[in-house]
Amino acid sequence: MNRYPTWLNFLVLGILLCGIVLALPNVYGTVPAVQVASIDGSDFGDAKVEEVVDLLQRQDIAPEEAYVEDGRVVVRFHSVEEQLAAGDFLRERFDQQASTALTLAPKLPAWVRALGLNPMSLGLDLRGGVYFLLEVDMETAIDSRLALYQQSIGTILREERVRHRVDLDGRTITVRLTSTEDRDRARNLIRQADNELLIADAPDGRSLTIRMSEQQIAARQNFAIEQNITTLRNRVNQLGVSEPLVQRQGADRIVVQLPGVQDPNRLDDILTATATLEFRLVDTTGDSPGSRRYPGRSGEPAQILQRDIVASGDQIVDAESGFSEGQPAVFINLDAAGGESMLRTTRANLNKPMSTVFIETRRETITRNGEEQYRTIKTEEIINTATI
């Protein structure tokens, strides 16, 4: 005989029903799927779903279902063969417009998805997927930084009319000068630009040897790791993988775990792409030597930009997101040489436009005559133009 009050019986029944509903998505399992995401991070809508389905049907590929999830198009299939054929076709069709990845999608009916319910996320051990261990090329990060120092020192001395020659050998920059007076003057100019560099007199008495300090090298290496982690997380989020893991391992490695993903070659192409930024003045007159046109991204117009680089991504030592005047913004800190170049350029070009150019180099796997081949794609596009 039930001795509990009626309200308590209904409470237990309600909790039981809620538990059944919340656990229901786990009953349906997963099916092969293809996910299409915009490369620039914008959200796709129902129009994109209709376009994808129409394209597949013209290829005699019949999707089980297609819908939008978190701004990405998810297309489910009855078999792995259909999934592979659709993945190859969509990847070739959209090429640089969208990222296409093979994955496993929950086989949920529309009414369950409408409730916002999802199955319990399974990790790499239970669900399978892709594991990457990436090594950051620290030597290249330091070498590129030294090359920028070489360029910046040459620019500073040339503007101050100091006769010189700047050579880079390994991790040592040698500044060859014509007299001890020029040597002392050059030392002061370089220290004003960056007082953390290690500057010493060369044996000939007229030249200088310059090296990065241990603190500068360590800071550059840590920034390279953090910058790569941020980039990888953004790319993984674009793929829409549930519960991805992106974290640092040791001094120069990054671990990436993507449960449920089935296309390691395609992911390798996406995750190992390299990117940087360049700040260039807009050529408003159209007669500057070496100027050329760059396309815009996400509504930014195409612009003719000057050849000279004001500052580059290699000169960014720190970056963080925030707000400026109530609007989302990105704040960057430049090193001494980059900051000096930016200051000098902006002072001389008030009320003139300057653009930020995003440059990405990525490797893409394609199949020709039944063989996998690789091609390198370089994308240069303006992501922002502002008036100084």
N, C-alpha and C positions, 0 to 999 in steps of 0.2 A: 504494500500500500504506500502510495506517494504521500509523505508527510510534509513536503516542502510547499511553500506558498506558490500560488499560480504565477505571480510576477517573476519569481526566480526560475521557474520552469521555462517561461518564455525567454528569459535572458539567456539561459543555457542553449535553448534552441536557436536563438538569434546568433549567438557566438559560433555555434556549430555551422550554421548556414553561411555565415561570413567566411569562416575558415575554408569551407568547401569551394566557395566562389573564388577566393584568393588563390587557392591551390589548383583550380581548374586549368589555368594555362599550362601547367606542367604535364597534363595528360595528353596534349595534342602532339608533342614531339616537335622535331625540326625537319625541314625539307631543303633541298638545294636551292640556292637563290643567287641572284646577281644584284649588287647595289651600285647605283649611279649617283655620284655626288659632284656638286659643282667645284671646280678647281679653285675659284676665287672665294669660296665660303658662302655664297648666297644660297638661299633656299629655293628648291624646286617646288612647283605646285602641281595641281591636277593636269594642267596643259602638258607638262613634261611627261606625266604618266601616259597620257593618251598618245603622245608622240612616240615614246619607247615601245608601247604595245603595238602601235600601227607598224613601226619599222620591223618588229619581230614577226608579226603576222605575214608581212610581205616576204619574209624569208622562210615561210612555212614552219615557224616556231611558235607554238601555242602556249603562252604562259598559263600557269594555274591561277595566279592572281597577281595584281600589281597595285601598289598604293604608295602614298607618301608617308614617311616616318622621319621625324626630326629634320625635315627639309631635304631628305634624300629619297630617291625613287628605289623601292624594293620590289623586285620581280621574282616570284616564286615559280618553281618548275616541278614537273612530275618525276623527272629523272636527271641524273648527273650528265648524261649525254646532251640533253637539251640545255642544261646550265652552261656547259662548256662551249657549245656552239653559240649560244646567246652572248656569253662573255666575250668571245673572240670578235663577234660581229659588232657589238656595241663599243668595244674598245677601239676598233678601227673606225667606226662611224663617227664617234664623238672626239676621238684623238685628243687634242689639247683643250677641248671645251669642258670635259668632265673626267672624273676619275672613276673607273669601273673595277670592281673587286668581286671575286667569288666568295660566298659565305654561306652559312646555314641560317635560315630564318625560321622562327617559330611558326608552326602551322595553325595559327589562331584564326577563328572566324571573325568576321567584321564586327559583330556585336561585342566580342570580348575586347578587341582593340579599342572600340569606342569607349569602353569603360576605363581605358588606360591601364589595363592589366597586362603584365608580362610574366613569362615563366622565370623561375629562379635561375640566376646567372651561375653558370658552371665555369670553373677555372680551366686552365690548360690541361691539367691532369685528367679531369673527368670528361671534358668536351673535345679535347684535341685542338689543334690550331698551329700557330707559327711562333717560333722562338728565334729571335735575332740577338746576336751579341756583336755590337758595332764598336769599332775602335776609332777614336778621334785622332786624326793626323796632327799631333802636337808640333812636329818639326815644321810642317808646312805653315801652321799658324804663326810660329815664331819667324820663319823665313819671310813670310809675306809682310809681317810687321816691320822687320828690318829693311825690306825693300822700300816701304813707305817712309821710314826714317831717312834712307838714302835720298829719296826724291825730295823730301821736305827740307833737308839740310842744303841740298843743291839749290832749291828755290830761294831759301833765306839768304844764302851767300850771294847768289846772282842778283837779287833785288838790292842788296847792300853794296853791290859793285866790288866784291872781294874776289880776286882771281883764285880759282880753285879747281880741283878735280876730286870727285867723290867716288871711291871704289868700295865694293862690298865683297868680302872674302870670308865665307862661312858665317860666323856670328860677329865678325869684326868689321866695322866701317872705318875706312881710312880716308881722312880729308887731307889732301896734299895741297900745300900753299907755297907762295913764293918767298915769304920772309917771316921773321919772328913776329913782326908787327901784325901781319895778316893772321898769323897763328893765334896771337892773343885776342885779336878782335873777333876771329871766328869762334874761339872758345866762349867768349862772352855772349855772342849771338845765339849759339847753340844752347847754352845754359839758360838763357832767357826763354827759349822756346820749350825746353824740357829739362828741368833741373834734377831729374832722377837718373838721367843717363850717366854712365861712367866714362869720363873724358880724361885721357892721358896724353902726354907728349910722346911723339914717336922718336926713335933713335936719331933721325936726321936733324932734329931740332927745329924743323919748320912745319912738320905735319902733326896731325892729331889722330889718335885711335879712339874709337867710340864703341862701347858695348852696352847692352841692356843689363840693368841690375837684376839680381836674383829675385827681388820683389816684383819687378816688372814682368819677368818671365813667368813667375808663379801666377800673377794676376791675369796675364794673357791666357795661360793654360786653363785656369778656372773659368774664365769668361767663355773660352771656346767650348768647354764642356757644357756650361749652363745654357749657352746660346743654342747648342745642338739639341739639348734636352727639350727646350722650349719649342724649337722647330719640329722635332719629332712628335711631340704631344699634339701640336696643331694638326699635323698630317694624319696622325692616328685618329684624332677626333673627327676629321673630315671623312674618314672611312666608316665611322659609326660603329666601331667594334665595342661590344659590351664588356665592361670591366677590363680595359687594357692596362698593362703595366709598363711604364717607362721610367727607369731609374738609373742612377749612376752606379757603376761597379768599379771599384778601384780608382786608380789615378786617371785613366784615359779611356775607359770603356763605358758603354751604355747598353743596358738590357732592355729589350722590347719583347713583351709577350702579348699575343693577340689571339685569344680563344675563339674558336669557331671559324677562323679564316682559312681558306683552302688554296690560296693562290700565292705561294711564296715568291715566285719569280716576279710577279707584278708588284708585290709589296716591296721587294728589293729595289725595283726601279723607283718607286715613290719615296721610300725612306732614305735612300742614299743620294738623292738629289742635293745639290749644293746651291746656296742662295746668298746674295749680298745686296747691299744698297749703294747707290751713288747719288750725290747731290750735285746738280748741274744747273747753271743759269739758263733761262730761256733766251734764245736768240730772237729778240724782238725786231731786229733790223733785217735779219736774213742774209747778212753778208759776212758773218764771222767765219774765218777759215776752219774747216773740219766739222762744221755743224751738220747735224742730220736729224731726221724726223723719228720720234719715238711714239708708238701707239699708247693710248690710255687704257686704263682698266676701270671697270665698274662705273662707267659714266664720265671718267676723266677724258677730256679731249686730247687728241694727238697734238704734240708740240714739237717745234724745232729747237733742239737744245745745243748749247755750245760744247765744244770738244773737251775743254778743260774740266777736270773733276774738282769741285770745291772740297768735298770730303767723301770718304767711302766707308763701307761697313767695317773694314779692317781697322778703322780709327775709332770705332765706337767701343768704349771700355765698359759701359753699363747702360742699361735701358730698363724702363719700368712704365707701366700703364697708370693712368690717373685721369683727372678732369681739369680742364682749363676753361674758365668762363662758363661753367655748366655743361660743357661738351666733352665727350671722351677724347683723350689725348695720349700720346706716347712721348715720354721725356727721355732724351738720350744724353749721355755724357761723352764728349769726345776727348781723346788724349790731347796732349799739349800741341802737337803739330797740327792735328785736325782742327782743334779749337782756334788756333792762331789763323789758319787758313779761312775758317768760317767767319771769324771776326773781321779779318782784312777784306774779305769779299763782300760781306753784308754792309760794312761801312761805306764801301765804294759804290754800292748798288741799291741804295735806298729807293723804295717805291717801285722796284723792278721784280719780276716774277722769278722764282726758283723752284725747280721740280725735284721730287724724290723718285728715283728710278729703281724699280725692283728687278733684279737679274737672277734668274734661276737656270741652272744647268742640270739636266737630268738624263739618265740613260733609260731607253725604252726597249723592251724586248718585242720583236716582231717575228712572225713565222713566214718564211718564203720557201716555196718548193719543199715543204715538209721539214725545213731546218730552222732552228732558232737563230736569229741574228740580232745584233744590237745596233742602235743608232743613238746619237747624242743630239738632244734638242736644247737649244738655248733660247730662253724667253726674256725679252727686255721690254718693260712696260712702265708707264708713269702711274704711280699710285697716289700722288698728291702734288698739287701746284699751289704755292702760296706767294703772296706779295711781301717782300722784305720791308 
